[in-house]
Amino acid sequence: MKIDFTKMHGAGNDFIVVDAVRKPISLTATQIQFIADRHIGVGCDQVLIVEPPKRDDADFEYKIFNGDGSSAGQCGNGARCVGRFIHEQRLSPKQNIALQIGDELMRLEISENKDVRAELGKPQFDLAQVPCTLDSSGLEHELKLGHVAVNAGILSMGNPHAVILVDDCAATPVGKIGPMVQALEIFPDGVNVGFMELESRDEVSLRVFERGAGETRACGSGACAAVVHGITMGWLSPKVTVKLPGGKLDVTWRGDDHPVWLSGPALTVFSGNIDLQ
C-alpha cells in the first residue's frame, strides 16, 4: 500500500502529515513506526492524520501518533502545521479552523501569509485529571528519583507534563533525567518532561523529553506547559518567547480560565509517497 504524505516542521519539531479527507486511510502502529523511522522510513517525531470530523461544530478531525506508534492527546506544533497543510492542500478556504482532537476542539487562526496560531485550551492542574496519582498539593511537587529529588510543576495541556526549573538548560542531562521521571508509577499515562531555564520575565530556554518520542527539537504543548507553570509561580509575564533547540515559539496566557495560545513557524519541507508493504 502506497500513501501520499507531506513532511512539515514547527521549530524543528517534525511531522508526517497524511490527508485522509479525500481518501480514507487507516495506519497500524507498525506502519507508523516505519514511517517515523529516520533510517528506513521518512523520519519524524509524530505522524498526523487529517480526517473528516465526527462533530458538527468541527471542520476536521486531527489524530496524532508518536514515533513508537502510540496515540498522543495533544500537539501544538502539529496543529499549527495541520492548519498550514489544510490551506496549502486547499481543503478549506477558512482563516479560522476548528479541529477536533478526541472529544475536544482546538481553534486555529491562519493569517494571509499562512502563519498559524493555535489555541491549546485551558491548563488542567488537578493531578487526578493530568493524570498523576501523587498525593500532593501546591504549585510544585516533589518527585523522587532514586537517591535524589526534584521539584516539578505538574499539569495537563491536553497531555501530561512535568516542568522542572534548571539553572543551565543546555548542560542538563535531559536524556538521563527524562526517562527517570517518565518511569515513575505516579504517571499512569506517561508524561512529557520539560527542563526550563529562566532568562527574563519574557524569555525562557526549554528542552523537552516527550513520551513516545524522546527529546525533540521543539514541543508546542511542552512550551505552553512550561510558560503556564512559570506564570503560576510568578516568574513570567503573560506573553513569553520560548527558545527551543529547533527555534523559537511564542506562548500567551492571561491566567485563570483563559485559554493558552501558541504561535511560531510552521513550514512545509517536501511531499512524497511511501510504500508501507
C-alpha positions in Angstrom: 0.0 0.0 0.0 1.4 3.4 -1.0 0.3 6.6 0.7 1.0 10.2 -0.1 2.4 12.4 2.7 3.8 15.9 3.4 6.8 16.4 5.6 6.4 19.6 7.8 8.0 21.1 10.9 7.4 23.7 13.5 10.6 25.0 15.1 12.3 21.7 14.2 9.5 19.6 15.7 8.9 17.5 12.5 5.8 15.7 11.3 4.5 13.5 8.5 1.0 14.8 7.6 -1.4 12.5 5.8 -4.6 13.6 4.0 -7.4 11.2 5.0 -10.1 13.6 4.0 -10.1 12.9 0.3 -9.2 9.2 0.7 -9.8 7.3 4.0 -6.6 5.9 5.4 -6.0 3.7 8.5 -2.5 3.0 9.7 -1.3 0.3 12.1 1.2 1.0 14.9 3.8 -0.9 12.9 3.2 1.2 9.8 3.5 4.4 11.9 6.8 3.2 13.4 8.1 2.5 9.9 7.1 6.0 8.6 8.7 7.7 11.6 12.0 5.7 11.4 14.7 8.1 10.4 16.8 5.3 8.9 14.4 3.1 6.9 11.3 5.4 6.6 10.8 9.1 6.2 11.6 10.2 9.7 9.5 12.4 12.1 8.6 13.0 15.7 4.9 12.4 15.1 2.6 11.2 12.3 -0.5 13.4 11.9 -3.7 12.3 10.1 -6.3 14.8 9.0 -9.8 13.3 8.6 -13.4 14.5 8.2 -14.8 15.5 11.6 -17.3 13.5 13.7 -18.7 16.6 15.3 -20.9 19.2 13.6 -19.0 22.1 15.1 -15.6 21.0 13.8 -14.1 21.4 10.3 -11.7 18.5 10.5 -10.5 15.8 12.9 -6.8 15.5 13.7 -5.1 12.4 15.0 -1.6 12.3 16.5 0.7 9.3 16.7 4.1 9.2 18.3 7.1 7.7 16.6 6.6 4.5 18.6 3.1 4.1 17.2 1.3 5.2 20.4 -1.5 7.8 20.3 -0.9 11.3 21.6 -3.5 13.6 23.1 -2.2 17.0 22.1 0.5 18.5 19.9 0.5 22.3 19.5 3.2 22.4 16.8 1.5 19.6 14.9 -1.8 21.5 15.0 -0.2 24.6 13.5 1.4 22.5 10.8 -2.0 20.9 10.1 -3.5 24.4 9.7 -1.0 25.3 7.1 -1.4 21.9 5.4 -5.2 22.5 5.2 -4.7 25.8 3.4 -1.9 24.6 1.1 -3.9 21.5 0.1 -7.0 23.6 -0.4 -9.0 21.5 1.9 -10.7 24.7 3.3 -10.6 28.4 2.5 -11.4 29.4 6.1 -9.0 31.6 8.1 -10.4 30.2 11.3 -10.4 26.4 11.6 -11.9 24.2 14.3 -10.0 21.0 14.8 -11.5 18.0 16.6 -8.9 16.2 18.8 -10.6 13.3 20.6 -13.6 14.9 22.3 -12.1 18.4 22.4 -12.0 21.3 19.9 -9.0 23.4 19.0 -9.2 26.7 17.3 -6.6 27.8 14.7 -6.2 31.3 13.3 -4.5 31.4 9.9 -3.1 34.6 8.6 -2.8 35.7 4.9 0.9 34.6 4.9 -0.1 31.2 6.4 1.2 31.8 9.9 -0.8 29.8 12.3 -1.8 30.5 15.9 -3.3 27.6 17.9 -5.5 27.7 21.0 -4.5 24.8 23.2 -7.3 25.3 25.7 -7.2 25.8 29.4 -4.4 24.2 31.5 -5.5 21.5 33.9 -3.8 21.5 37.4 -6.0 18.8 39.1 -3.5 15.9 39.5 -6.1 13.3 39.1 -7.1 14.8 35.7 -3.5 15.1 34.4 -3.4 12.1 35.3 -0.9 11.8 38.2 -1.5 9.7 41.3 0.8 11.8 43.6 -0.8 12.7 46.9 0.4 16.3 46.9 -0.9 19.9 46.8 0.6 23.2 45.9 2.2 24.6 42.7 5.2 22.4 42.7 5.5 18.7 43.7 8.5 16.6 44.8 9.5 13.8 42.5 11.8 11.2 44.0 14.4 9.9 41.5 16.4 7.3 43.3 18.6 9.0 45.9 17.7 12.5 44.7 14.5 14.5 44.4 13.4 17.3 42.1 10.5 19.7 42.2 8.2 19.9 39.3 5.1 21.7 38.1 2.6 19.0 37.0 -0.2 19.9 34.7 -2.0 18.9 31.5 -2.2 20.8 28.3 -4.3 18.0 26.7 -1.4 15.7 27.6 0.5 15.3 30.8 3.6 17.5 31.6 6.1 17.8 34.3 8.1 21.0 34.2 11.5 21.2 36.1 13.3 24.5 36.6 17.1 24.2 35.9 20.0 26.6 36.1 21.5 25.7 32.7 19.2 24.1 30.1 22.0 23.3 27.7 24.0 21.4 30.3 21.1 19.5 31.8 21.3 15.7 31.2 17.8 15.6 29.7 18.4 12.1 28.2 19.1 10.7 31.7 16.6 12.6 33.9 13.7 12.5 31.4 13.4 8.7 31.3 13.7 8.6 35.1 10.7 10.9 35.5 8.7 9.0 32.8 9.4 5.7 34.7 7.6 6.9 37.8 4.4 5.0 38.5 2.7 8.2 39.5 2.2 8.9 35.8 -0.1 6.1 34.6 -0.3 7.5 31.0 3.3 8.6 30.9 4.5 12.2 30.9 6.3 14.8 28.9 9.2 16.2 30.9 10.3 19.8 30.3 13.5 21.4 31.6 13.1 25.2 31.7 15.8 27.9 32.3 14.6 31.4 33.1 16.4 34.1 31.1 14.0 37.0 31.9 10.3 37.5 32.6 9.7 37.4 28.9 12.0 34.6 27.7 13.0 31.1 28.7 15.1 28.3 27.3 13.5 24.8 27.2 14.2 21.2 26.3 11.5 18.6 26.3 11.8 14.8 26.6 8.5 13.6 25.1 6.7 10.3 25.8 6.9 8.0 22.8 9.4 10.2 21.0 12.4 11.1 23.3 13.9 14.5 23.2 12.5 16.6 20.3 13.8 19.8 18.9 10.6 21.5 19.9 7.4 20.7 21.7 4.4 23.1 21.4 2.4 21.8 24.3 5.6 21.5 26.3 6.3 25.2 25.7 2.8 26.0 26.8 3.1 23.9 30.0 6.4 25.5 30.9 5.1 29.0 30.4 1.9 28.3 32.3 3.9 26.9 35.2 6.2 29.9 35.2 3.3 32.3 35.2 1.6 30.5 38.1 4.9 30.7 40.1 5.1 34.4 39.4 8.3 34.1 37.4 7.0 35.1 33.9 4.9 37.6 32.1 1.6 36.8 30.2 3.5 36.6 26.9 6.8 34.6 26.7 9.2 33.7 24.0 10.4 30.1 24.4 13.8 29.2 22.9 14.0 25.5 22.0 16.8 23.6 20.2 14.8 23.9 16.9 13.8 27.5 17.1 11.5 30.0 19.0 7.8 29.7 19.9 5.6 32.4 21.5 3.1 31.5 24.3 0.4 33.7 25.6 -1.7 33.0 28.7 -3.7 35.6 30.7 -4.3 33.2 33.6 -7.3 31.8 35.3 -9.8 30.3 32.9 -8.3 31.8 29.8 -7.0 29.5 27.0 -3.3 29.2 26.1 -2.3 30.4 22.7 0.8 29.1 20.8 2.4 30.8 17.7 5.6 30.2 15.7 6.9 28.9 12.4 5.0 26.1 10.5 6.8 25.1 7.3 6.4 22.5 4.6 9.6 20.6 3.8 8.6 18.3 0.9 5.9 15.9 -0.3 6.2 12.4 -1.5 4.8 8.9 -1.2 5.9 5.8 0.6 5.2 2.1 0.2 4.1 0.6 3.5 4.1 -3.1 2.4 
